C-alpha cells in the first residue's frame, strides 16, 4: 500500500490560482457570447472587435499576474488523488456539456425550433456549473450557473427569433464577464490574506 503524501501547499493560494484560471475561461467565453450578440444585431465592426480584444487582454493580464504570485505557494495544496478525482470529474462534466449542446442543436433543428437553440445553450452552460466536483463548486460558480439558467428561461419566454439570440447571448456574455471580475477580485483577496 502506497503512502499518500500530505498536502503541503497553501490552499488559499491554490484557490486564488484556480479562480484566476476560471476568470480566463469566463472572459474568453463571455467575449464569444458578446460577439455573437453584436453579430446578431448586425453591428460587428473593427471598433467592437478591438474593444473586446482589449477587454480580453486586460482579463488575461490580471489572471496571469495572480497565477504568478500564487503559483509557488499553491503547489501541493491538495493530494494527488484528490486533484486527480476533481480533474476527472471536471472533464466528465465538460464532456457531457458539449455532448448535450451538440444533441440540443440536432433535436431542435429536427423539431423546427432552431430559434430556441442559443437560449438552450445558455441553459446547458448554466446547468453545467451545478454538478462540478467539490474543488470547483463554490458560491460564485453556483450564482453564475443559477443566473444563466434563469436568464435562458426568461429569454425563451419573452423573446422570439433574432431578439432571443441577441438577448440570450448578451446576458450570457455580461454574466460571464461579471463572473470573471468576481473571480479575479476573490483571487486577489485570497492572495492578500495569504500574505502573497
C-alpha positions in Angstrom: 0.0 0.0 0.0 1.5 3.4 -1.0 1.6 6.2 1.3 -0.4 9.3 0.4 1.7 12.5 0.8 0.0 15.1 3.0 -0.7 18.4 1.2 1.9 21.0 2.0 0.8 24.0 -0.2 -1.2 27.0 0.8 -4.9 26.3 0.0 -5.8 30.0 -0.2 -3.1 30.4 -2.9 -4.3 27.3 -4.7 -7.9 28.6 -4.6 -6.7 32.0 -5.9 -4.8 30.4 -8.8 -7.9 28.3 -9.6 -10.1 31.3 -9.6 -7.7 33.1 -12.0 -8.0 30.2 -14.4 -11.8 30.4 -14.1 -11.6 34.1 -14.9 -9.6 33.3 -18.0 -12.3 30.9 -19.3 -15.1 33.2 -18.3 -13.6 36.2 -20.1 -12.9 34.3 -23.3 -16.3 32.6 -23.4 -18.0 35.8 -22.3 -16.3 37.6 -25.2 -17.6 34.9 -27.6 -21.2 35.4 -26.4 -20.9 39.2 -26.6 -19.5 39.0 -30.2 -22.4 36.7 -31.1 -24.9 39.2 -29.7 -23.4 42.1 -31.6 -23.1 40.0 -34.8 -26.8 39.0 -34.5 -27.6 42.7 -34.3 -25.6 43.3 -37.4 -23.2 45.7 -35.7 -20.0 43.8 -35.6 -17.2 46.0 -36.8 -13.5 46.7 -36.1 -14.2 49.1 -33.2 -16.3 46.5 -31.4 -13.8 43.7 -32.1 -11.0 46.0 -30.8 -12.9 46.7 -27.6 -13.5 43.0 -27.0 -9.8 42.2 -27.7 -8.7 44.9 -25.2 -11.0 43.6 -22.6 -9.8 40.0 -23.0 -6.2 41.3 -22.8 -6.9 43.1 -19.5 -8.6 39.9 -18.1 -5.7 37.7 -19.2 -3.1 40.1 -17.9 -4.8 40.2 -14.4 -5.2 36.5 -14.3 -1.6 35.8 -15.3 -0.4 38.2 -12.6 -2.4 36.4 -9.9 -1.2 33.0 -11.1 2.5 34.1 -10.9 2.0 35.5 -7.4 0.3 32.3 -6.1 1.9 29.5 -8.1 4.7 28.5 -5.8 2.7 28.7 -2.6 -0.2 26.8 -4.3 2.0 23.7 -5.1 0.9 20.5 -3.4 -2.1 22.2 -1.7 -4.2 19.1 -2.5 -3.2 15.4 -2.5 -2.6 14.0 -6.0 -5.5 11.6 -5.6 -7.9 14.5 -4.7 -6.6 16.6 -7.6 -6.9 13.7 -10.0 -10.5 12.9 -8.8 -11.5 16.6 -9.2 -9.9 16.9 -12.6 -11.5 13.7 -13.9 -15.0 14.8 -12.6 -14.4 18.3 -14.2 -13.5 16.6 -17.5 -16.6 14.4 -17.4 -18.9 17.4 -16.7 -17.4 19.4 -19.6 -17.7 16.4 -22.0 -21.3 15.9 -21.0 -22.0 19.6 -21.5 -20.5 19.6 -25.1 -22.4 16.4 -26.0 -25.7 18.0 -24.6 -25.1 21.1 -26.7 -24.5 19.1 -29.8 -27.6 17.0 -29.2 -29.7 20.1 -28.4 -28.9 21.6 -31.8 -29.7 18.4 -33.6 -33.0 17.9 -31.8 -34.2 21.5 -32.0 -33.3 21.6 -35.7 -35.3 18.4 -36.4 -38.2 19.8 -34.5 -38.1 23.1 -36.4 -37.3 25.1 -33.3 -33.8 26.5 -34.2 -35.0 29.8 -32.6 -34.5 28.2 -29.2 -31.0 26.9 -29.8 -29.0 29.7 -28.4 -31.2 30.1 -25.3 -30.8 26.3 -24.9 -27.0 26.5 -25.0 -27.1 29.2 -22.3 -29.3 26.9 -20.2 -27.0 24.0 -20.6 -23.9 26.1 -19.8 -25.7 27.3 -16.7 -26.6 23.8 -15.6 -23.1 22.6 -16.1 -21.9 24.6 -13.0 -24.0 22.5 -10.6 -22.5 19.0 -10.9 -19.0 20.4 -10.7 -16.6 18.5 -8.4 -16.1 19.9 -4.9 -12.9 21.9 -5.8 -14.9 23.9 -8.4 -18.3 24.0 -6.6 -18.2 27.3 -4.8 -20.7 30.1 -4.3 -19.6 32.2 -7.3 -19.9 29.4 -9.8 -23.3 28.4 -8.4 -24.5 32.0 -8.6 -23.3 32.2 -12.2 -25.0 28.9 -13.1 -28.3 30.0 -11.5 -28.3 33.3 -13.3 -27.5 31.7 -16.7 -30.3 29.1 -16.2 -32.9 31.8 -15.2 -31.8 34.1 -18.0 -32.1 31.4 -20.6 -35.6 30.5 -19.5 -36.6 34.2 -19.3 -35.3 34.9 -22.9 -37.2 31.8 -24.2 -40.4 33.1 -22.7 -40.0 36.8 -23.5 -38.4 36.9 -26.9 -38.7 35.4 -30.4 -36.3 34.8 -33.3 -33.3 37.1 -33.6 -34.2 39.0 -30.5 -34.0 35.8 -28.5 -30.5 35.2 -29.9 -29.3 38.7 -29.1 -30.6 38.8 -25.5 -29.6 35.3 -24.7 -26.1 35.8 -25.9 -25.8 39.3 -24.4 -26.9 38.1 -21.0 -24.5 35.2 -21.1 -21.6 37.4 -22.1 -22.3 40.0 -19.4 -22.8 37.3 -16.8 -19.5 35.6 -17.6 -17.6 38.9 -17.7 -19.0 39.8 -14.3 -18.1 36.4 -13.0 -14.6 36.8 -14.3 -14.3 40.1 -12.5 -15.7 38.5 -9.3 -13.2 35.6 -9.7 -10.2 38.0 -10.1 -11.3 40.1 -7.1 -11.7 37.0 -4.9 -8.3 35.7 -6.1 -6.7 39.0 -5.2 -8.2 39.0 -1.7 -7.2 35.3 -1.1 -3.6 36.1 -2.1 -3.6 39.2 0.2 -4.9 37.1 3.1 -2.2 34.5 2.4 0.4 37.4 2.5 1.4 36.8 -1.1 
